[in-house]
């Protein structure tokens, strides 16, 4: 639903028109009309949120383009605007009617005198005059074509220069001098891995796919242990004991509270077919994943860790000769090793291969564009094309998530896009990674195919 912008509307009306489609989509997602409200004065629907979601909500902060609107207001403000607003904010006794007459639009208002009841007609300043004719229309048209670009932090390692001091004897006098440490020193700019360290295990009953390994770590028994967690214990004998005890108690809160664990260990033979067993306080939990070794020497080669959150920086899109795509996330430890060897961070094999990083922008072609990608005019983006630009949020394995480039926050947390507040599929339902084109944005905002 769209409305024609009237000449007397202001920037607030422009903003409402820009964000209205998201609220109309929320109506569709919730099968309701809770996110729009009819305004008789403007004769159009306005964006709104139900009272239960209104705490802390600001419609000006859900879209990155509010920065451009703020900049537009500042650019059009004069010293007279600032003086008038400062005067009003200070609640000064001096009324700057001269500035109001110069800067504001007046409308006739009729009201009844509070004491005599007599009707009085006065000219009241309602809003600021526009800087030029068609100001709001031009503002809306330009805001609709703005492409938001984002700063990236892809620095992984760099050479570090370390210095140390030592005493040096010169002419019989000892002095402390500063020396540069010899050799190559690398400074890692990202966390290498999560704190938890695991050991590799071999469980014949578990089928391990190619590229994955089984690792286990010790964990204290507590109320978080449910049937799924118990099935992840490496020792099947302990599995049997804990399952029997959990079935008897009925819930993890009762079975594995401090009192429950004490009761379990005092009567452990009951739950082990009458056989004695050592008390159970800690168990080994196995996990199937893509963990990597801490190092190659000593006991480091036997320790496995998982990449820390936010360290997946490179997602590779491979395309074969038939145009079929495959996907891979490059782990941080491999990126570090390649950079130390002076190699590119990603080994691109084909002419159409490319990689994506967090905050990269992609374009989703549709219709005839899919057949003529090289003919897409990336220099002149229209409103419709802007709606097909998405920003990379995060990725893992072969899965990658995006959000529309102008979206700053969700209207309703975990509801507008997904429970993760990001999406794999575009608004039209297509899988973004299957057809996306990586965009390049320079410092002047020029757009081109990367």
Secondary structure per residue as TSV (DSSP state, phi and psi in degrees):
chain	resnum	aa	ss	phi	psi
A	1	X	-	360.0	127.4
A	2	X	-	-128.0	156.6
A	3	X	-	-128.5	151.0
A	4	X	-	-81.4	131.0
A	5	X	-	-74.9	126.5
A	6	X	-	-84.6	156.2
A	7	X	T	-63.3	-31.6
A	8	X	T	-89.7	3.3
A	9	X	-	-78.7	154.6
A	10	X	-	-107.6	-171.4
A	11	X	H	-65.4	-28.0
A	12	X	H	-63.7	-38.0
A	13	X	H	-68.1	-37.0
A	14	X	H	-59.8	-46.2
A	15	X	H	-63.1	-42.6
A	16	X	H	-59.3	-40.1
A	17	X	H	-66.9	-36.7
A	18	X	H	-65.7	-41.2
A	19	X	H	-95.7	-7.8
A	20	X	H	-56.1	-40.9
A	21	X	H	-56.3	-33.9
A	22	X	H	-67.0	-36.5
A	23	X	H	-74.0	-34.5
A	24	X	H	-66.0	-37.0
A	25	X	H	-65.9	-37.2
A	26	X	H	-62.0	-36.7
A	27	X	H	-59.5	-41.7
A	28	X	H	-67.7	-41.5
A	29	X	H	-65.8	-36.0
A	30	X	H	-96.3	-0.4
A	31	X	T	51.7	49.8
A	32	X	S	-148.5	-177.0
A	33	X	S	-121.5	25.7
A	34	X	T	-73.0	-17.9
A	35	X	T	-105.9	10.0
A	36	X	E	-139.0	151.9
A	37	X	E	-138.8	136.2
A	38	X	E	-77.3	132.1
A	39	X	E	-112.0	115.7
A	40	X	T	-66.7	-37.1
A	41	X	T	-63.8	-44.7
A	42	X	T	-91.8	-12.3
A	43	X	T	57.0	50.0
A	44	X	E	-161.7	166.4
A	45	X	E	-83.2	139.6
A	46	X	E	-116.9	148.2
A	47	X	E	-69.1	141.2
A	48	X	-	-153.6	169.3
A	49	X	-	-130.9	147.4
A	50	X	-	-58.8	155.6
A	51	X	G	-58.3	-32.2
A	52	X	G	-70.8	-16.5
A	53	X	G	-109.4	6.5
A	54	X	-	-81.7	-19.4
A	55	X	T	-64.5	121.3
A	56	X	T	76.5	1.7
A	57	X	-	-82.5	137.9
A	58	X	-	-138.9	117.8
A	59	X	G	-67.6	-17.4
A	60	X	G	-80.0	-12.2
A	61	X	G	-108.8	5.0
A	62	X	S	-89.7	-6.8
A	63	X	B	-133.1	129.3
A	64	X	T	-62.7	-19.3
A	65	X	T	-71.8	-4.9
A	66	X	H	-65.4	-23.5
A	67	X	H	-65.3	-40.4
A	68	X	H	-67.3	-38.1
A	69	X	H	-67.3	-40.6
A	70	X	H	-60.2	-43.2
A	71	X	H	-64.0	-37.3
A	72	X	H	-63.7	-44.0
A	73	X	H	-62.4	-44.5
A	74	X	H	-63.5	-40.6
A	75	X	H	-64.6	-31.1
A	76	X	H	-91.4	-8.5
A	77	X	-	-77.6	138.2
A	78	X	-	-109.3	175.4
A	79	X	H	-63.2	-32.0
A	80	X	H	-65.6	-39.5
A	81	X	H	-61.3	-44.6
A	82	X	H	-65.5	-42.3
A	83	X	H	-62.0	-42.9
A	84	X	H	-65.2	-44.9
A	85	X	H	-67.4	-39.3
A	86	X	H	-62.6	-40.4
A	87	X	H	-62.2	-42.9
A	88	X	H	-71.8	-37.9
A	89	X	H	-65.9	-34.1
A	90	X	T	-79.2	-4.6
A	91	X	T	52.7	45.3
A	92	X	-	-70.0	149.5
A	93	X	S	-71.9	-19.2
A	94	X	S	-82.6	118.1
A	95	X	-	-94.7	118.7
A	96	X	-	-86.1	72.3
A	97	X	H	-65.4	-28.7
A	98	X	H	-63.4	-41.2
A	99	X	H	-72.9	-36.5
A	100	X	H	-63.0	-43.4
A	101	X	H	-64.0	-31.9
A	102	X	H	-79.3	-35.4
A	103	X	H	-108.5	-18.1
A	104	X	E	-116.9	155.8
A	105	X	E	-92.8	131.5
A	106	X	E	-104.1	144.7
A	107	X	E	-130.6	146.9
A	108	X	E	-77.0	131.7
A	109	X	E	-126.6	130.9
A	110	X	E	-109.0	129.1
A	111	X	E	-146.2	163.0
A	112	X	E	-90.5	135.3
A	113	X	-	-62.5	132.2
A	114	X	T	-64.0	-23.2
A	115	X	T	-102.7	-48.1
A	116	X	T	-90.3	-20.1
A	117	X	-	78.3	2.4
A	118	X	-	-70.9	140.0
A	119	X	E	-74.8	131.0
A	120	X	E	-124.1	135.7
A	121	X	E	-114.2	126.3
A	122	X	E	-139.2	155.6
A	123	X	E	-89.9	121.2
A	124	X	E	-116.9	132.3
A	125	X	E	-69.9	125.7
A	126	X	E	-106.4	-44.1
A	127	X	E	-154.8	163.7
A	128	X	E	-71.0	145.9
A	129	X	-	-66.3	148.0
A	130	X	-	-74.0	147.1
A	131	X	S	-61.1	-31.6
A	132	X	S	-157.6	167.7
A	133	X	T	-63.3	147.3
A	134	X	T	62.5	22.3
A	135	X	H	-58.5	-50.3
A	136	X	H	-68.6	-36.1
A	137	X	H	-65.2	-44.7
A	138	X	H	-66.3	-36.8
A	139	X	H	-61.9	-46.0
A	140	X	H	-63.4	-45.9
A	141	X	H	-60.6	-38.9
A	142	X	H	-77.7	-36.6
A	143	X	H	-64.6	-32.6
A	144	X	H	-68.1	-24.0
A	145	X	T	-103.1	5.2
A	146	X	-	-71.5	135.2
A	147	X	-	-110.4	124.1
A	148	X	-	-85.9	126.4
A	149	X	-	-109.4	157.3
A	150	X	-	-131.4	142.8
A	151	X	-	-72.3	141.3
A	152	X	-	-116.2	149.9
A	153	X	-	-126.1	88.7
A	154	X	-	-106.7	9.8
A	155	X	-	-71.5	120.6
A	156	X	-	-104.1	-53.5
A	157	X	E	-137.1	158.5
A	158	X	E	-154.0	157.1
A	159	X	E	-71.2	132.9
A	160	X	E	-108.1	144.0
A	161	X	-	-111.1	112.6
A	162	X	-	-103.2	145.8
A	163	X	E	-124.1	151.8
A	164	X	E	-142.0	161.6
A	165	X	E	-114.4	144.1
A	166	X	E	-149.7	159.2
A	167	X	E	-79.9	131.7
A	168	X	E	-126.5	134.0
A	169	X	E	-95.2	122.5
A	170	X	E	-130.3	123.8
A	171	X	T	54.1	38.3
A	172	X	T	79.1	3.5
A	173	X	E	-117.6	130.1
A	174	X	E	-87.3	127.5
A	175	X	E	-131.0	152.3
A	176	X	E	-92.5	124.5
A	177	X	E	-122.8	159.0
A	178	X	E	-101.7	130.5
A	179	X	E	-125.4	149.4
A	180	X	E	-88.0	133.7
A	181	X	-	-69.3	133.3
A	182	X	-	-82.8	160.2
A	183	X	S	94.3	175.2
A	184	X	-	-96.1	124.3
A	185	X	E	-117.2	128.5
A	186	X	E	-107.0	134.7
A	187	X	E	-105.4	121.5
A	188	X	E	-89.0	124.7
A	189	X	-	-97.3	5.2
A	190	X	S	-132.1	154.0
A	191	X	-	-64.4	132.8
A	192	X	-	-69.7	-39.8
A	193	X	S	-167.0	170.7
A	194	X	-	-70.7	163.3
A	195	X	S	-70.4	-30.9
A	196	X	-	-69.0	129.3
A	197	X	-	-109.9	132.4
A	198	X	E	-118.5	163.2
A	199	X	E	-113.3	148.0
A	200	X	E	-74.7	137.8
A	201	X	-	-129.6	160.1
A	202	X	-	-124.8	112.4
A	203	X	-	-119.9	105.9
A	204	X	T	-56.5	-26.6
A	205	X	T	-76.9	-12.0
A	206	X	S	-106.6	124.0
A	207	X	-	-82.8	125.0
A	208	X	-	-105.1	115.5
A	209	X	-	-65.6	162.2
A	210	X	T	-63.4	135.9
A	211	X	T	88.9	-5.2
A	212	X	-	-113.2	159.9
A	213	X	E	-136.9	157.9
A	214	X	E	-98.6	125.4
A	215	X	E	-128.2	157.0
A	216	X	E	-136.8	149.7
A	217	X	E	-140.2	150.3
A	218	X	E	-81.8	140.0
A	219	X	E	-139.1	137.4
A	220	X	E	-70.8	140.6
A	221	X	-	-68.5	128.5
A	222	X	-	-154.0	-174.4
A	223	X	T	-70.6	-6.3
A	224	X	T	-78.8	-8.5
A	225	X	-	-78.1	109.8
A	226	X	-	-111.3	-171.1
A	227	X	H	-62.1	-37.4
A	228	X	H	-64.9	-42.7
A	229	X	H	-66.3	-40.4
A	230	X	H	-62.4	-36.5
A	231	X	T	-67.6	-14.2
A	232	X	T	-94.9	7.0
A	233	X	B	-78.7	135.4
A	234	X	S	-67.7	-34.6
A	235	X	-	-87.7	113.1
A	236	X	H	-68.7	-26.8
A	237	X	H	-65.8	-44.5
A	238	X	H	-65.6	-36.7
A	239	X	H	-54.2	-48.1
A	240	X	H	-62.1	-42.7
A	241	X	H	-63.2	-48.5
A	242	X	H	-67.9	-35.4
A	243	X	H	-64.5	-44.2
A	244	X	H	-61.6	-41.9
A	245	X	H	-70.4	-40.5
A	246	X	H	-64.4	-38.9
A	247	X	H	-63.6	-38.0
A	248	X	H	-68.4	-44.2
A	249	X	H	-78.0	-31.2
A	250	X	-	93.7	-20.7
A	251	X	S	-154.5	153.9
A	252	X	H	-65.9	-33.2
A	253	X	H	-62.3	-36.4
A	254	X	H	-83.4	-40.9
A	255	X	H	-70.3	-40.6
A	256	X	S	-118.2	25.5
A	257	X	S	-73.1	165.8
A	258	X	H	-53.7	-39.4
A	259	X	H	-68.6	-39.8
A	260	X	H	-65.5	-40.2
A	261	X	H	-65.0	-38.0
A	262	X	H	-64.2	-42.6
A	263	X	H	-64.0	-40.4
A	264	X	H	-58.3	-49.7
A	265	X	H	-72.4	-26.8
A	266	X	H	-73.5	-23.4
A	267	X	T	-129.4	36.2
A	268	X	G	-66.0	-25.7
A	269	X	G	-63.0	-30.7
A	270	X	G	-61.2	-33.1
A	271	X	G	-101.0	8.3
A	272	X	T	-126.6	36.6
A	273	X	T	56.4	37.5
A	274	X	T	78.5	4.0
A	275	X	-	-95.0	147.1
A	276	X	-	-70.6	151.8
A	277	X	-	-154.5	147.0
A	278	X	-	-63.1	149.0
A	279	X	-	-56.9	145.2
A	280	X	-	-108.9	115.6
A	281	X	S	-123.2	-35.2
A	282	X	E	-128.6	148.5
A	283	X	E	-135.5	160.9
A	284	X	E	-96.4	124.5
A	285	X	E	-105.0	127.2
A	286	X	E	-96.5	156.1
A	287	X	E	-144.4	137.0
A	288	X	E	-96.3	120.1
A	289	X	E	-165.3	-163.4
A	290	X	-	-116.3	47.3
A	291	X	-	-72.9	159.9
A	292	X	E	-128.5	160.5
A	293	X	E	-70.9	144.5
A	294	X	S	-65.7	-39.1
A	295	X	-	-159.6	-171.4
A	296	X	S	-114.1	-9.3
A	297	X	S	-121.3	159.4
A	298	X	G	59.5	-149.0
A	299	X	G	-79.2	-2.8
A	300	X	G	-64.4	-29.7
A	301	X	G	-70.3	-15.3
A	302	X	G	-99.4	0.0
A	303	X	E	-106.7	131.7
A	304	X	E	-120.3	140.8
A	305	X	E	-133.7	164.8
A	306	X	-	-110.6	143.8
A	307	X	-	-58.8	139.2
A	308	X	-	-70.7	155.5
A	309	X	T	-63.8	136.3
A	310	X	T	87.2	5.9
A	311	X	-	-101.7	-0.8
A	312	X	-	-78.8	108.3
A	313	X	-	-113.1	-14.9
A	314	X	E	-135.4	119.2
A	315	X	E	-115.8	117.9
A	316	X	E	-97.8	135.2
A	317	X	E	-111.7	111.6
A	318	X	E	-97.7	142.9
A	319	X	E	-132.3	123.0
A	320	X	-	-81.3	-178.1
A	321	X	T	-66.6	-18.7
A	322	X	T	-92.7	2.8
A	323	X	S	85.8	3.9
A	324	X	-	-80.8	133.4
A	325	X	E	-100.4	147.9
A	326	X	E	-131.6	161.3
A	327	X	E	-137.3	149.6
A	328	X	E	-156.6	137.0
A	329	X	E	-94.6	128.3
A	330	X	E	-87.0	117.7
A	331	X	-	-63.4	153.2
A	332	X	H	-60.6	-40.1
A	333	X	H	-62.9	-33.3
A	334	X	H	-73.2	-38.5
A	335	X	H	-60.6	-44.3
A	336	X	H	-61.5	-46.2
A	337	X	H	-63.4	-39.6
A	338	X	H	-66.4	-42.0
A	339	X	H	-66.6	-36.2
A	340	X	H	-64.1	-29.6
A	341	X	T	-87.7	1.6
A	342	X	T	79.7	15.5
A	343	X	-	-91.3	165.4
A	344	X	-	-68.2	153.4
A	345	X	S	-65.5	-27.0
A	346	X	S	-130.4	136.8
A	347	X	-	-93.5	94.6
A	348	X	-	-83.4	128.2
A	349	X	-	-97.9	-36.6
A	350	X	S	-113.8	166.6
A	351	X	T	-65.1	-27.5
A	352	X	T	-99.4	3.6
A	353	X	-	-73.6	147.3
A	354	X	E	-155.5	168.6
A	355	X	E	-127.5	154.6
A	356	X	E	-119.2	147.0
A	357	X	-	-125.6	158.9
A	358	X	T	-53.2	136.0
A	359	X	T	80.0	1.1
A	360	X	-	-66.5	151.8
A	361	X	E	-105.5	141.2
A	362	X	E	-129.9	154.4
A	363	X	E	-114.1	137.8
A	364	X	E	-104.4	101.5
A	365	X	-	-71.6	155.7
A	366	X	-	-147.5	160.8
A	367	X	G	59.7	-130.6
A	368	X	G	-65.9	-21.9
A	369	X	G	-62.5	-29.7
A	370	X	G	-65.0	-29.7
A	371	X	T	-89.4	-20.9
A	372	X	-	-132.8	60.0
A	373	X	G	-61.0	-36.6
A	374	X	G	-69.8	-14.6
A	375	X	G	-94.5	-0.4
A	376	X	-	-68.5	130.6
A	377	X	-	-85.9	96.4
A	378	X	S	-81.9	-11.8
A	379	X	S	-82.8	-23.2
A	380	X	S	-123.9	85.3
A	381	X	-	-84.0	133.9
A	382	X	-	-100.0	176.7
A	383	X	H	-57.4	-43.3
A	384	X	H	-65.2	-40.7
A	385	X	H	-67.0	-37.5
A	386	X	H	-59.6	-33.2
A	387	X	T	-68.9	-8.2
A	388	X	T	-111.4	19.7
A	389	X	E	-105.2	129.6
A	390	X	E	-125.5	154.6
A	391	X	E	-107.1	138.0
A	392	X	E	-72.5	129.7
A	393	X	E	-101.7	-59.1
A	394	X	E	-160.4	169.4
A	395	X	E	-159.3	160.5
A	396	X	E	-160.7	133.2
A	397	X	T	62.2	-124.7
A	398	X	T	-103.9	9.7
A	399	X	E	-103.4	135.3
A	400	X	E	-138.0	144.1
A	401	X	E	-121.2	147.7
A	402	X	E	-134.7	174.1
A	403	X	E	-150.8	155.3
A	404	X	E	-59.8	143.4
A	405	X	T	-60.5	-26.0
A	406	X	T	-93.3	-4.9
A	407	X	B	-78.4	123.2
A	408	X	-	-95.5	-49.2
A	409	X	S	-141.6	163.6
A	410	X	-	-76.7	148.6
A	411	X	S	-62.6	-46.5
A	412	X	S	-126.7	126.3
A	413	X	T	-57.7	130.6
A	414	X	T	63.2	22.3
A	415	X	T	-128.8	-36.1
A	416	X	S	-70.8	-39.0
A	417	X	S	-115.6	-56.3
A	418	X	-	-166.2	179.4
A	419	X	T	-67.3	-14.4
A	420	X	T	-98.8	-0.2
A	421	X	S	60.1	30.0
A	422	X	-	-153.3	168.6
A	423	X	B	-138.7	149.0
A	424	X	S	-92.0	-29.9
A	425	X	B	-105.8	147.5
A	426	X	-	-71.8	172.5
A	427	X	T	-57.0	-33.4
A	428	X	T	-81.2	0.2
A	429	X	S	96.5	-8.3
A	430	X	-	-76.3	148.4
A	431	X	B	-74.2	118.1
A	432	X	H	-61.3	-44.3
A	433	X	H	-68.0	-18.8
A	434	X	H	-72.1	-32.1
A	435	X	H	-128.2	0.1
A	436	X	E	-63.5	149.3
A	437	X	E	-115.3	127.1
A	438	X	E	-72.9	135.0
A	439	X	E	-105.4	151.7
A	440	X	E	-116.0	128.2
A	441	X	E	-121.4	119.6
A	442	X	-	-86.5	-178.1
A	443	X	T	-67.7	-19.3
A	444	X	T	-94.8	2.7
A	445	X	-	86.2	10.5
A	446	X	-	-74.6	135.2
A	447	X	E	-107.3	138.5
A	448	X	E	-152.8	166.0
A	449	X	E	-74.2	128.9
A	450	X	-	-69.7	360.0
